[in-house]
Amino acid sequence: MSQSLAKILVHTVFSTKERRPFFRNSNLRQELHCYITNQEQHHHQTTFQNEFRRLLERYEIEFDERYIWD
């Protein structure tokens, strides 16, 4: 049976106007650091496949397991 596969890679770079510092507030910087650390812990608890399934279901995207994973 044939399959249709697509792979789109996007590289995005964000910058502030005139490259001004964005995180001057140390509390905000600390909160961001905590969020990133928690994301790393979160990804140790669940697999990519489960995370991806939840994302597809959240946005009501129909999918067939036979065609998602190799």
C-alpha positions as a Markdown table, in Angstrom:
| # | Residue | x | y | z |
|---|---|---|---|---|
| 1 | Met | 0.0 | 0.0 | 0.0 |
| 2 | Ser | 1.4 | 3.4 | -0.9 |
| 3 | Gln | 1.8 | 6.2 | 1.6 |
| 4 | Ser | 2.0 | 10.0 | 1.3 |
| 5 | Leu | 4.6 | 11.4 | 3.6 |
| 6 | Ala | 5.7 | 15.0 | 4.1 |
| 7 | Lys | 8.5 | 16.5 | 6.0 |
| 8 | Ile | 8.6 | 20.3 | 6.6 |
| 9 | Leu | 11.5 | 21.8 | 8.5 |
| 10 | Val | 11.2 | 25.4 | 9.8 |
| 11 | His | 14.0 | 27.3 | 11.3 |
| 12 | Thr | 12.9 | 30.5 | 13.1 |
| 13 | Val | 15.0 | 33.1 | 14.7 |
| 14 | Phe | 13.5 | 35.7 | 17.0 |
| 15 | Ser | 15.1 | 39.0 | 18.0 |
| 16 | Thr | 14.1 | 42.1 | 19.9 |
| 17 | Lys | 14.1 | 45.5 | 18.2 |
| 18 | Glu | 17.6 | 46.7 | 18.0 |
| 19 | Arg | 18.6 | 43.6 | 19.9 |
| 20 | Arg | 17.7 | 45.1 | 23.2 |
| 21 | Pro | 17.7 | 42.8 | 26.2 |
| 22 | Phe | 14.3 | 41.3 | 26.8 |
| 23 | Phe | 14.7 | 39.7 | 30.2 |
| 24 | Arg | 15.8 | 42.5 | 32.4 |
| 25 | Asn | 13.6 | 41.3 | 35.2 |
| 26 | Ser | 15.5 | 38.7 | 37.1 |
| 27 | Asn | 12.3 | 37.1 | 38.5 |
| 28 | Leu | 11.0 | 36.6 | 34.9 |
| 29 | Arg | 14.3 | 35.1 | 33.9 |
| 30 | Gln | 14.2 | 32.7 | 36.9 |
| 31 | Glu | 10.6 | 31.7 | 36.1 |
| 32 | Leu | 11.6 | 30.9 | 32.5 |
| 33 | His | 14.5 | 28.8 | 33.7 |
| 34 | Cys | 12.1 | 26.8 | 36.0 |
| 35 | Tyr | 9.7 | 26.3 | 33.1 |
| 36 | Ile | 12.4 | 24.9 | 30.9 |
| 37 | Thr | 13.7 | 22.7 | 33.6 |
| 38 | Asn | 10.2 | 21.3 | 34.3 |
| 39 | Gln | 9.8 | 20.6 | 30.6 |
| 40 | Glu | 12.9 | 18.5 | 30.6 |
| 41 | Gln | 11.5 | 16.5 | 33.6 |
| 42 | His | 8.1 | 16.2 | 31.8 |
| 43 | His | 9.8 | 14.7 | 28.7 |
| 44 | His | 11.4 | 12.1 | 30.9 |
| 45 | Gln | 8.0 | 10.9 | 32.1 |
| 46 | Thr | 6.2 | 10.6 | 28.7 |
| 47 | Thr | 7.2 | 9.4 | 25.3 |
| 48 | Phe | 7.2 | 11.5 | 22.2 |
| 49 | Gln | 4.5 | 9.2 | 20.7 |
| 50 | Asn | 2.1 | 9.8 | 23.6 |
| 51 | Glu | 2.8 | 13.6 | 23.6 |
| 52 | Phe | 2.1 | 13.7 | 19.8 |
| 53 | Arg | -1.1 | 11.7 | 20.1 |
| 54 | Arg | -2.4 | 14.1 | 22.8 |
| 55 | Leu | -1.5 | 17.1 | 20.6 |
| 56 | Leu | -3.4 | 15.6 | 17.6 |
| 57 | Glu | -6.4 | 14.8 | 19.8 |
| 58 | Arg | -6.4 | 18.2 | 21.4 |
| 59 | Tyr | -6.7 | 19.9 | 18.1 |
| 60 | Glu | -9.1 | 17.3 | 16.7 |
| 61 | Ile | -6.8 | 16.1 | 13.9 |
| 62 | Glu | -7.8 | 12.8 | 12.6 |
| 63 | Phe | -5.0 | 10.3 | 12.3 |
| 64 | Asp | -4.4 | 6.6 | 11.7 |
| 65 | Glu | -1.7 | 4.9 | 13.9 |
| 66 | Arg | -0.8 | 2.7 | 10.9 |
| 67 | Tyr | 0.6 | 5.7 | 9.0 |
| 68 | Ile | 2.2 | 7.8 | 11.8 |
| 69 | Trp | 5.0 | 5.5 | 13.1 |
| 70 | Asp | 7.5 | 3.5 | 11.2 |
